[in-house]
Amino acid sequence: NSRPVTVKADDLRSTLLVSNGFFAVYKWEITGKVDFEKTADYSLFSVLAGQGQLTVDGKNYPIQKGSHFILPSDVEAWTLEGQGLELIVSHP
């Protein structure tokens, strides 16, 4: 299926852009605070727009347009918070 699939839940709008047996790529739009739990070995993030913060293990990291980061396999849960925060997220 080549059409993007969008799911909206609370402060997260997630659009699956492409997926195959090896990788999935999403666009996330965040308008508040969203808690996540690990569903893949690692995840790659690129911030397209906006600013906010990433919280991992009680530590806050500011993120903004142009930020790129990886959450490795030992990160079990995290929080993203912002207004107008748009990210491309990919994982195996």
Accessible surface in RSA format (square Angstrom, percent):
REM  Atomic radii and reference values for relative SASA: ProtOr
REM  Chains: A
REM  Algorithm: Lee & Richards
REM  Probe-radius: 1.40
REM  Slices: 20
REM RES _ NUM      All-atoms   Total-Side   Main-Chain    Non-polar    All polar
REM                ABS   REL    ABS   REL    ABS   REL    ABS   REL    ABS   REL
RES ASN A   1   172.50 119.0  83.33  80.5  89.16 214.7  47.09 113.3 125.41 121.2
RES SER A   2   112.49  95.1  79.69 106.3  32.80  75.6  56.65 120.6  55.84  78.2
RES ARG A   3   185.30  77.8 178.84  91.2   6.46  15.4  64.79  88.5 120.51  73.0
RES PRO A   4    74.43  54.2  59.71  54.4  14.72  53.5  60.16  49.7  14.27  88.7
RES VAL A   5    77.36  50.9  73.00  66.1   4.37  10.5  76.16  66.2   1.20   3.3
RES THR A   6    58.37  41.5  29.13  29.5  29.24  69.7  17.94  24.1  40.43  61.1
RES VAL A   7    92.30  60.7  88.21  79.9   4.09   9.8  91.67  79.6   0.63   1.7
RES LYS A   8   122.19  59.6  92.69  56.9  29.50  70.2  80.85  72.8  41.34  44.0
RES ALA A   9    57.82  53.2  48.32  74.6   9.50  21.6  54.87  77.3   2.94   7.8
RES ASP A  10   137.23  96.1 108.36 107.9  28.87  68.3  38.15  89.8  99.08  98.8
RES ASP A  11    48.96  34.3  48.71  48.5   0.25   0.6   0.42   1.0  48.54  48.4
RES LEU A  12    25.99  14.5  25.76  18.4   0.23   0.6  25.88  18.2   0.11   0.3
RES ARG A  13   106.35  44.7 106.14  54.1   0.21   0.5  15.91  21.7  90.43  54.8
RES SER A  14    17.85  15.1  16.76  22.4   1.09   2.5  10.12  21.6   7.73  10.8
RES THR A  15    15.27  10.9  15.27  15.5   0.00   0.0  10.40  14.0   4.87   7.4
RES LEU A  16    52.44  29.2  49.50  35.4   2.95   7.4  49.50  34.8   2.95   7.9
RES LEU A  17    72.08  40.1  51.78  37.0  20.30  51.0  52.31  36.7  19.77  53.2
RES VAL A  18    87.90  57.8  81.58  73.9   6.32  15.2  87.90  76.4   0.00   0.0
RES SER A  19    65.21  55.1  35.92  47.9  29.29  67.5  12.77  27.2  52.44  73.5
RES ASN A  20    97.33  67.1  71.25  68.9  26.08  62.8  39.98  96.2  57.35  55.4
RES GLY A  21    81.73 100.8   0.00   N/A  81.73 100.8  39.12 107.4  42.61  95.4
RES PHE A  22   167.84  84.0 157.34  97.5  10.51  27.3 162.78  98.7   5.06  14.5
RES PHE A  23    66.42  33.2  61.78  38.3   4.64  12.1  63.57  38.5   2.85   8.2
RES ALA A  24    11.13  10.2  10.92  16.8   0.21   0.5  10.92  15.4   0.21   0.6
RES VAL A  25    34.11  22.4  34.11  30.9   0.00   0.0  34.11  29.6   0.00   0.0
RES TYR A  26    50.93  23.8  50.93  29.0   0.00   0.0  22.05  16.6  28.88  35.6
RES LYS A  27    58.61  28.6  58.61  36.0   0.00   0.0  16.86  15.2  41.75  44.5
RES TRP A  28    26.20  10.5  26.20  12.7   0.00   0.0  23.68  12.6   2.52   4.1
RES GLU A  29    46.51  26.7  44.94  34.0   1.57   3.7   9.20  17.8  37.31  30.5
RES ILE A  30     0.62   0.4   0.00   0.0   0.62   1.5   0.00   0.0   0.62   1.7
RES THR A  31    69.35  49.3  59.96  60.8   9.39  22.4  51.48  69.1  17.88  27.0
RES GLY A  32    13.92  17.2   0.00   N/A  13.92  17.2  13.92  38.2   0.00   0.0
RES LYS A  33   124.19  60.6 105.55  64.8  18.63  44.4  49.64  44.7  74.55  79.4
RES VAL A  34    19.53  12.9  16.54  15.0   2.99   7.2  19.53  17.0   0.00   0.0
RES ASP A  35   108.21  75.8  82.97  82.6  25.24  59.7  34.10  80.2  74.11  73.9
RES PHE A  36    24.99  12.5  19.21  11.9   5.78  15.0  23.47  14.2   1.52   4.4
RES GLU A  37   136.98  78.6 125.05  94.6  11.92  28.4  39.13  75.7  97.85  79.9
RES LYS A  38    72.29  35.3  49.31  30.3  22.98  54.7  29.89  26.9  42.40  45.2
RES THR A  39   125.32  89.1  83.74  84.9  41.58  99.1  75.55 101.5  49.77  75.2
RES ALA A  40    15.59  14.3   1.23   1.9  14.36  32.7  12.11  17.0   3.48   9.2
RES ASP A  41    96.35  67.5  93.86  93.4   2.49   5.9  14.83  34.9  81.52  81.3
RES TYR A  42    83.64  39.0  80.93  46.0   2.71   7.1  55.29  41.6  28.34  34.9
RES SER A  43    11.20   9.5  11.05  14.7   0.15   0.3   0.80   1.7  10.39  14.6
RES LEU A  44    59.25  33.0  58.11  41.6   1.14   2.9  58.25  40.9   1.00   2.7
RES PHE A  45     4.49   2.2   0.16   0.1   4.33  11.3   1.28   0.8   3.20   9.2
RES SER A  46    33.02  27.9  32.90  43.9   0.12   0.3  10.21  21.7  22.81  32.0
RES VAL A  47     4.98   3.3   0.00   0.0   4.98  12.0   0.00   0.0   4.98  13.5
RES LEU A  48    75.51  42.1  64.40  46.1  11.11  27.9  67.29  47.3   8.22  22.1
RES ALA A  49    31.46  28.9  31.20  48.1   0.26   0.6  31.46  44.3   0.00   0.0
RES GLY A  50    31.82  39.2   0.00   N/A  31.82  39.2  20.44  56.1  11.38  25.5
RES GLN A  51   124.02  69.4 120.14  87.8   3.88   9.2  32.40  69.0  91.62  69.5
RES GLY A  52    22.76  28.1   0.00   N/A  22.76  28.1  15.61  42.8   7.15  16.0
RES GLN A  53    57.75  32.3  57.33  41.9   0.42   1.0  12.57  26.8  45.18  34.3
RES LEU A  54    10.31   5.7  10.31   7.4   0.00   0.0  10.31   7.2   0.00   0.0
RES THR A  55    32.22  22.9  30.62  31.0   1.59   3.8  26.15  35.1   6.07   9.2
RES VAL A  56    16.95  11.2  15.24  13.8   1.71   4.1  15.91  13.8   1.04   2.8
RES ASP A  57   136.76  95.8  96.79  96.3  39.97  94.5  41.07  96.7  95.69  95.4
RES GLY A  58    70.76  87.3   0.00   N/A  70.76  87.3  35.04  96.2  35.72  80.0
RES LYS A  59   128.48  62.7 124.91  76.6   3.57   8.5  77.08  69.4  51.39  54.7
RES ASN A  60    90.06  62.1  65.04  62.8  25.02  60.3  14.66  35.3  75.40  72.9
RES TYR A  61    89.25  41.7  89.23  50.8   0.03   0.1  66.86  50.2  22.39  27.6
RES PRO A  62   122.80  89.5 104.81  95.5  17.99  65.4 105.48  87.1  17.32 107.7
RES ILE A  63     9.98   5.7   6.22   4.6   3.76   9.1   7.62   5.5   2.36   6.4
RES GLN A  64   106.79  59.7 106.79  78.0   0.00   0.0  18.81  40.0  87.98  66.7
RES LYS A  65   147.13  71.8 131.96  81.0  15.18  36.1  74.85  67.4  72.28  77.0
RES GLY A  66    48.67  60.0   0.00   N/A  48.67  60.0  32.52  89.2  16.15  36.2
RES SER A  67    29.67  25.1  19.49  26.0  10.18  23.5  16.99  36.2  12.69  17.8
RES HIS A  68   132.77  72.6 103.40  71.9  29.37  75.1  78.20  80.6  54.58  63.5
RES PHE A  69    37.99  19.0  26.96  16.7  11.03  28.7  35.69  21.6   2.30   6.6
RES ILE A  70   107.13  61.0  88.87  66.2  18.26  44.0  88.87  64.0  18.26  49.5
RES LEU A  71    11.28   6.3  10.29   7.4   0.99   2.5  10.29   7.2   0.99   2.7
RES PRO A  72    66.89  48.8  63.93  58.3   2.96  10.8  65.26  53.9   1.63  10.2
RES SER A  73    63.68  53.8  59.13  78.9   4.55  10.5  24.76  52.7  38.93  54.5
RES ASP A  74   115.25  80.7  89.93  89.5  25.33  59.9  46.78 110.1  68.47  68.3
RES VAL A  75    18.08  11.9  13.75  12.4   4.33  10.4  16.60  14.4   1.48   4.0
RES GLU A  76   111.27  63.9 103.37  78.2   7.90  18.8  56.13 108.6  55.15  45.0
RES ALA A  77    51.37  47.2  43.90  67.7   7.47  17.0  44.21  62.3   7.16  19.0
RES TRP A  78    21.16   8.5  14.07   6.8   7.09  16.6  19.32  10.3   1.84   3.0
RES THR A  79    19.78  14.1  19.72  20.0   0.06   0.1   3.06   4.1  16.72  25.3
RES LEU A  80     0.00   0.0   0.00   0.0   0.00   0.0   0.00   0.0   0.00   0.0
RES GLU A  81    64.69  37.1  64.12  48.5   0.57   1.4  15.72  30.4  48.97  40.0
RES GLY A  82    10.53  13.0   0.00   N/A  10.53  13.0  10.31  28.3   0.22   0.5
RES GLN A  83   129.17  72.2 113.40  82.9  15.77  37.6  63.50 135.2  65.67  49.8
RES GLY A  84    42.87  52.9   0.00   N/A  42.87  52.9  35.67  97.9   7.20  16.1
RES LEU A  85     0.24   0.1   0.00   0.0   0.24   0.6   0.00   0.0   0.24   0.6
RES GLU A  86    48.41  27.8  48.41  36.6   0.00   0.0   1.70   3.3  46.71  38.1
RES LEU A  87     0.00   0.0   0.00   0.0   0.00   0.0   0.00   0.0   0.00   0.0
RES ILE A  88    46.27  26.3  45.01  33.5   1.26   3.0  45.01  32.4   1.26   3.4
RES VAL A  89     1.42   0.9   1.42   1.3   0.00   0.0   1.42   1.2   0.00   0.0
RES SER A  90    13.82  11.7  13.75  18.4   0.06   0.1   3.07   6.5  10.75  15.1
RES HIS A  91    32.39  17.7  32.39  22.5   0.00   0.0  25.70  26.5   6.70   7.8
RES PRO A  92    63.22  46.1  30.80  28.1  32.42 117.8  50.58  41.8  12.64  78.6
END  Absolute sums over single chains surface
CHAIN  1 A     5819.6       4670.5       1149.2       3230.3       2589.4
END  Absolute sums over all chains
TOTAL          5819.6       4670.5       1149.2       3230.3       2589.4
